[in-house]
Amino acid sequence: MNNDVYKKIESIFSKQKSRIDVDWDSNESDMSLTERFQNLIDVEVASEPFLVKNRIINEISGLGPLDDLLSDADITEILVNNYQEIFYEKNGKLSRYTDHFYSENSYVAVLDRLSQKCGSYLNREKPFVESQSGRLRITIIFGELSRGSSLLSIRVQPKSKWTLESFLEKKWCNESQINQIKDIFQQKKNFLVVGGTGSGKTSFLQSLLQMLNKEERAVIIEDTQELQLPDSASVSLLTRQDPSRSVGDVGMDDLLKRALRLRPDRLVIGEIRGPEAKSLMMAMATGHDGSFGSLHARTALEALLRLEMLIQMGAPQWSLQSIRKLIAMTIQNIIVLEKKDGFRKLQGIYEISSLEETGFTLNQIDQGESF
């Protein structure tokens, strides 16, 4: 698309701003929106082909260049730095998209529509939008905090549910590792799934949930709804953040304590990141076997160190030795995922073999077979 077309589109946004502000919560159909702007577009870009005009409609009433990316089932994340820089992750690799928004104005208009869709708004007083909309986890950061242009991140949940066999097909792990994980799960051992950013922790948790028996009841606790409920008696709880303070916050620790009253066979924590670690360890130690959650850490030892610090946040009066004894009594295994050179893989499966005065001793139990 040449620069003249971009200039014409910018003139639509600058001259007709009030007409192109679309409320996504309205009952107006896509067809009505198309008819609403068709005459305007025909005048401004009359000589352009149908595909260009259709692309303009997407920019005005949809998500512009992001619509095509979201229609690709293999894309898992979309990142926008400014109206001209769009990146996407596909099959574990980050690439720059060839298309972009027509202008900063049209990009801001799309961000406004996304904020509306999330039931929020974006400005200096409220510089963050974090929400879930269907299969999309949306994060927006106001431009004043990011050197001029607002940042957008969209994480896309897969339409189909992950299974352990999915990891095997993608060569993230080998069959021996799959069998060991199934044994850990079926023996109802407590374990952590750890890894760095983008290593596949959420997808892995989703695959584990598919192994629940129909008569098993897991209570899943998350900050943002990313895990799909399995076909069982399981339920999901979500934290609540209320910047206005009109209804009050509900944190992980609050939900974890109430979850114990919901007769869970297993507790599942989307990500352990705060003082709720103490309550989770106590729950695991008092009979909720087979519980698991994810933790942001690059190695098994780093995960245990981070877990110590998080428990101490919830119980600052406890000694380090007491915290370590609780962990050793509670956690049996640690599954480490990693992302290296754009590829994800299961790095290793570990067990806590002993607790010494100097700390934990770990034993890697999976076989390092080729994929």
C-alpha positions as CSV (number, residue, x, y, z in Angstrom):
1,M,0.0,0.0,0.0
2,N,1.6,3.3,-1.1
3,N,2.1,6.4,1.0
4,D,-0.6,8.3,-0.8
5,V,-3.2,5.8,0.5
6,Y,-1.9,6.1,4.0
7,K,-2.2,9.9,3.8
8,K,-5.8,9.6,2.6
9,I,-6.7,7.3,5.4
10,E,-5.1,9.7,7.9
11,S,-7.4,12.4,6.5
12,I,-10.4,10.2,7.2
13,F,-9.3,9.9,10.8
14,S,-8.5,13.6,11.2
15,K,-11.6,15.0,9.5
16,Q,-14.2,12.4,10.6
17,K,-13.0,11.5,14.1
18,S,-16.5,11.6,15.6
19,R,-17.9,9.3,13.0
20,I,-15.3,6.6,13.3
21,D,-15.4,6.3,17.1
22,V,-17.0,2.8,17.4
23,D,-18.3,1.4,20.7
24,W,-17.6,-2.3,20.7
25,D,-20.2,-2.8,23.3
26,S,-23.0,-1.5,21.1
27,N,-25.4,-3.7,19.2
28,E,-24.4,-2.4,15.8
29,S,-23.5,-5.3,13.5
30,D,-20.4,-5.5,11.4
31,M,-22.5,-5.1,8.3
32,S,-24.0,-1.9,9.7
33,L,-20.5,-0.5,10.4
34,T,-19.4,-1.4,6.9
35,E,-22.4,0.4,5.4
36,R,-21.8,3.3,7.8
37,F,-18.3,4.0,6.4
38,Q,-18.6,2.7,2.8
39,N,-19.6,6.0,1.2
40,L,-16.8,7.9,3.1
41,I,-14.2,5.4,2.0
42,D,-15.4,5.3,-1.6
43,V,-14.9,9.1,-1.8
44,E,-11.5,9.2,-0.2
45,V,-9.9,6.1,-1.9
46,A,-12.2,5.5,-4.9
47,S,-9.5,4.2,-7.1
48,E,-8.2,1.6,-4.7
49,P,-9.1,-2.1,-5.1
50,F,-11.6,-3.9,-2.9
51,L,-8.9,-5.5,-0.6
52,V,-7.5,-2.1,0.2
53,K,-11.0,-0.8,1.0
54,N,-11.8,-3.8,3.2
55,R,-8.5,-3.3,5.0
56,I,-9.6,0.3,5.8
57,I,-12.8,-1.0,7.2
58,N,-10.8,-3.3,9.5
59,E,-8.8,-0.3,10.7
60,I,-11.9,1.8,11.4
61,S,-14.2,-0.8,13.0
62,G,-11.9,-3.7,13.9
63,L,-8.3,-4.1,14.9
64,G,-6.7,-3.1,11.6
65,P,-3.6,-5.1,10.7
66,L,-4.0,-7.3,13.8
67,D,-7.2,-8.9,12.4
68,D,-5.2,-11.0,10.0
69,L,-2.7,-12.0,12.7
70,L,-5.5,-13.1,15.0
71,S,-7.0,-15.3,12.2
72,D,-3.7,-17.4,12.1
73,A,-4.2,-20.3,14.5
74,D,-0.4,-20.8,14.9
75,I,0.2,-17.3,16.3
76,T,0.4,-17.2,20.1
77,E,1.4,-13.6,20.8
78,I,1.2,-10.2,19.2
79,L,3.3,-7.2,20.3
80,V,2.9,-3.6,19.1
81,N,5.6,-1.1,20.0
82,N,4.0,1.8,18.0
83,Y,1.8,2.2,15.0
84,Q,4.6,1.1,12.6
85,E,6.1,-1.7,14.6
86,I,4.2,-5.0,15.0
87,F,5.7,-8.3,16.0
88,Y,4.2,-11.7,16.4
89,E,5.2,-15.1,17.8
90,K,4.6,-18.1,15.7
91,N,5.9,-21.6,16.5
92,G,8.1,-20.1,19.2
93,K,9.8,-17.5,17.0
94,L,9.3,-13.8,17.0
95,S,9.0,-12.0,13.6
96,R,8.2,-8.5,12.4
97,Y,4.9,-8.1,10.6
98,T,5.0,-6.5,7.1
99,D,1.8,-4.5,7.6
100,H,1.2,-1.7,10.2
101,F,-1.4,0.8,11.3
102,Y,-2.2,3.7,9.0
103,S,-1.2,6.3,11.6
104,E,-0.7,7.0,15.3
105,N,-4.3,8.2,15.4
106,S,-5.7,5.0,14.0
107,Y,-3.5,3.0,16.4
108,V,-4.8,5.0,19.4
109,A,-8.4,4.5,18.1
110,V,-7.8,0.7,18.1
111,L,-6.4,0.8,21.6
112,D,-9.5,2.8,22.8
113,R,-11.7,0.1,21.3
114,L,-9.7,-2.7,22.9
115,S,-9.9,-0.8,26.3
116,Q,-13.7,-0.6,25.8
117,K,-13.9,-4.3,25.1
118,C,-12.0,-4.9,28.4
119,G,-14.5,-2.6,30.2
120,S,-11.8,0.0,30.9
121,Y,-10.2,3.1,29.5
122,L,-6.6,4.3,29.0
123,N,-5.3,7.7,30.0
124,R,-2.8,9.4,32.4
125,E,-4.9,8.5,35.4
126,K,-5.3,4.9,34.4
127,P,-2.1,4.1,32.4
128,F,-2.6,0.3,32.4
129,V,-5.2,-2.0,30.9
130,E,-4.9,-5.7,31.8
131,S,-7.8,-8.0,31.0
132,Q,-9.1,-11.1,29.3
133,S,-11.4,-11.0,26.4
134,G,-12.4,-14.4,25.1
135,R,-9.2,-16.2,24.1
136,L,-7.2,-13.0,24.2
137,R,-5.1,-11.8,27.2
138,I,-4.7,-8.0,26.6
139,T,-2.1,-5.7,28.2
140,I,-1.9,-2.0,27.2
141,I,0.6,0.5,28.7
142,F,0.0,4.2,28.2
143,G,2.4,6.0,25.9
144,E,3.6,8.4,28.6
145,L,5.3,5.5,30.4
146,S,6.9,4.1,27.2
147,R,8.7,7.0,25.5
148,G,5.8,8.3,23.5
149,S,3.7,5.5,22.0
150,S,1.4,3.1,23.9
151,L,2.5,-0.5,24.0
152,L,0.1,-3.4,23.3
153,S,0.5,-7.1,24.0
154,I,-2.0,-9.7,23.1
155,R,-1.5,-13.3,24.2
156,V,-3.7,-15.8,22.3
157,Q,-5.0,-18.9,23.9
158,P,-5.1,-21.9,21.5
159,K,-8.6,-23.0,20.4
160,S,-7.8,-26.7,21.1
161,K,-6.7,-27.8,24.6
162,W,-3.0,-28.8,25.0
163,T,-2.2,-32.4,26.0
164,L,1.1,-34.0,26.8
165,E,1.0,-35.7,23.4
166,S,0.9,-32.2,21.9
167,F,4.3,-31.5,23.5
168,L,5.6,-34.8,22.1
169,E,4.4,-34.0,18.6
170,K,6.2,-30.6,18.8
171,K,9.3,-32.3,20.0
172,W,9.3,-30.3,23.2
173,C,10.1,-33.5,25.1
174,N,10.6,-37.2,24.6
175,E,8.4,-40.2,25.4
176,S,10.4,-41.2,28.5
177,Q,9.8,-37.8,30.0
178,I,6.1,-38.0,29.2
179,N,5.8,-41.3,31.0
180,Q,7.6,-39.9,34.1
181,I,5.3,-36.9,34.2
182,K,2.3,-39.2,34.0
183,D,3.6,-41.2,36.9
184,I,4.2,-38.1,39.0
185,F,0.6,-37.0,38.2
186,Q,-1.0,-40.3,38.9
187,Q,0.9,-40.9,42.1
188,K,-0.5,-37.5,43.2
189,K,2.9,-36.0,44.0
190,N,3.1,-32.2,44.6
191,F,5.2,-30.4,42.1
192,L,6.2,-27.1,40.4
193,V,6.4,-26.3,36.7
194,V,9.1,-23.6,36.3
195,G,10.6,-21.7,33.4
196,G,11.4,-18.3,32.1
197,T,9.1,-15.9,30.2
198,G,7.6,-17.6,27.1
199,S,8.9,-21.1,28.0
200,G,5.4,-22.6,27.8
201,K,4.4,-22.9,31.5
202,T,0.7,-22.1,31.0
203,S,0.4,-24.5,28.0
204,F,2.1,-27.2,30.1
205,L,-0.3,-26.7,33.0
206,Q,-3.2,-26.9,30.6
207,S,-1.9,-30.3,29.3
208,L,-1.7,-31.6,32.9
209,L,-5.3,-30.6,33.6
210,Q,-6.4,-32.9,30.7
211,M,-5.2,-35.9,32.8
212,L,-7.7,-35.3,35.6
213,N,-10.3,-38.0,36.1
214,K,-13.9,-36.9,35.7
215,E,-14.5,-37.6,39.4
216,E,-11.5,-35.4,40.4
217,R,-12.2,-31.9,41.5
218,A,-9.4,-29.3,41.0
219,V,-9.8,-25.7,42.2
220,I,-7.8,-23.5,39.8
221,I,-6.7,-20.1,41.0
222,E,-5.3,-17.5,38.6
223,D,-4.7,-13.7,38.2
224,T,-6.0,-13.8,34.6
225,Q,-8.1,-16.6,33.2
226,E,-5.7,-18.5,30.9
227,L,-6.4,-22.2,31.9
228,Q,-9.4,-23.8,30.4
229,L,-11.5,-26.0,32.7
230,P,-11.1,-29.7,32.1
231,D,-14.1,-32.0,31.6
232,S,-14.4,-32.8,35.2
233,A,-15.9,-31.4,38.4
234,S,-13.3,-28.6,38.5
235,V,-13.9,-24.9,39.1
236,S,-11.8,-21.8,38.5
237,L,-11.3,-18.7,40.8
238,L,-9.9,-15.4,39.6
239,T,-8.3,-12.6,41.6
240,R,-9.8,-9.1,41.4
241,Q,-8.0,-5.8,41.4
242,D,-10.0,-2.7,42.0
243,P,-8.0,0.6,41.5
244,S,-11.1,2.6,42.4
245,R,-11.4,0.8,45.8
246,S,-15.1,0.7,45.4
247,V,-15.5,-3.0,45.9
248,G,-12.0,-4.0,47.1
249,D,-9.2,-6.3,46.0
250,V,-9.4,-10.1,46.2
251,G,-5.9,-11.6,46.1
252,M,-4.5,-15.1,45.5
253,D,-4.1,-15.7,49.3
254,D,-7.8,-14.8,49.8
255,L,-8.9,-17.2,47.1
256,L,-6.6,-20.0,48.3
257,K,-8.0,-19.9,51.8
258,R,-11.6,-20.1,50.4
259,A,-10.6,-22.8,47.9
260,L,-9.9,-25.2,50.8
261,R,-13.7,-25.0,51.6
262,L,-14.6,-26.1,48.1
263,R,-13.6,-29.8,48.6
264,P,-10.6,-29.7,46.2
265,D,-8.9,-33.0,45.3
266,R,-6.1,-30.9,43.8
267,L,-5.1,-27.2,44.1
268,V,-3.8,-25.6,40.9
269,I,-2.1,-22.2,41.0
270,G,-1.7,-20.5,37.6
271,E,1.5,-18.7,38.8
272,I,2.9,-18.5,42.4
273,R,4.2,-15.0,42.7
274,G,3.5,-13.7,46.2
275,P,2.9,-14.5,49.9
276,E,0.2,-17.0,48.9
277,A,3.1,-19.4,48.6
278,K,3.0,-19.9,52.3
279,S,-0.7,-20.8,52.3
280,L,-0.2,-23.1,49.3
281,M,2.6,-25.0,51.1
282,M,0.5,-25.3,54.2
283,A,-2.4,-26.7,52.2
284,M,-0.2,-29.2,50.4
285,A,1.3,-30.3,53.8
286,T,-2.2,-31.0,55.2
287,G,-3.5,-33.5,52.7
288,H,-4.1,-31.8,49.3
289,D,-1.8,-34.2,47.5
290,G,-1.4,-33.9,43.7
291,S,-1.4,-30.1,43.8
292,F,0.8,-28.1,41.4
293,G,1.5,-24.6,40.1
294,S,3.9,-22.6,38.0
295,L,6.8,-20.4,39.1
296,H,9.0,-18.0,37.2
297,A,12.5,-19.4,37.5
298,R,15.2,-20.6,35.0
299,T,16.4,-23.6,37.0
300,A,15.1,-26.0,39.7
301,L,17.5,-24.6,42.3
302,E,16.5,-21.0,41.4
303,A,12.8,-22.0,41.8
304,L,13.4,-23.3,45.3
305,L,15.3,-20.1,46.3
306,R,12.4,-18.0,44.9
307,L,9.9,-20.1,46.7
308,E,11.7,-19.5,50.0
309,M,11.5,-15.8,49.5
310,L,7.8,-15.9,48.6
311,I,7.0,-18.0,51.7
312,Q,9.0,-15.5,53.8
313,M,6.8,-12.7,52.4
314,G,3.8,-14.5,53.9
315,A,5.5,-15.6,57.1
316,P,8.4,-13.1,57.9
317,Q,8.7,-14.5,61.4
318,W,9.6,-18.0,60.2
319,S,13.2,-19.0,60.1
320,L,14.9,-20.1,56.9
321,Q,15.4,-23.6,58.2
322,S,11.6,-23.9,59.0
323,I,10.7,-22.7,55.5
324,R,13.1,-25.2,53.9
325,K,11.7,-28.0,56.0
326,L,8.2,-27.1,54.9
327,I,9.2,-27.1,51.2
328,A,11.1,-30.4,51.5
329,M,8.1,-32.0,53.2
330,T,5.7,-30.6,50.6
331,I,7.2,-30.5,47.1
332,Q,8.4,-33.7,45.6
333,N,9.2,-32.7,42.0
334,I,10.2,-29.8,39.9
335,I,9.6,-29.8,36.1
336,V,11.8,-27.2,34.3
337,L,10.9,-25.8,30.9
338,E,13.1,-23.5,28.8
339,K,13.0,-21.5,25.6
340,K,16.3,-21.4,23.7
341,D,17.0,-20.1,20.2
342,G,13.3,-19.7,19.7
343,F,12.5,-23.3,20.6
344,R,10.8,-24.6,23.7
345,K,11.7,-27.8,25.4
346,L,11.4,-29.7,28.7
347,Q,14.8,-29.2,30.2
348,G,14.5,-31.6,33.0
349,I,12.5,-33.4,35.7
350,Y,14.0,-33.1,39.2
351,E,13.2,-34.5,42.7
352,I,14.3,-33.1,46.0
353,S,16.6,-35.9,47.3
354,S,17.6,-34.3,50.6
355,L,17.8,-31.1,52.7
356,E,21.2,-30.3,54.1
357,E,22.4,-27.4,56.2
358,T,23.6,-25.6,53.1
359,G,20.3,-26.1,51.2
360,F,18.5,-28.6,48.9
361,T,20.1,-31.4,47.0
362,L,18.3,-32.2,43.7
363,N,18.4,-35.3,41.5
364,Q,17.5,-35.2,37.8
365,I,15.4,-38.2,37.2
366,D,14.5,-38.0,33.5
367,Q,16.6,-39.6,30.8
368,G,18.3,-37.3,28.4
369,E,17.1,-39.1,25.3
370,S,17.1,-37.5,21.9
371,F,13.7,-36.3,20.6
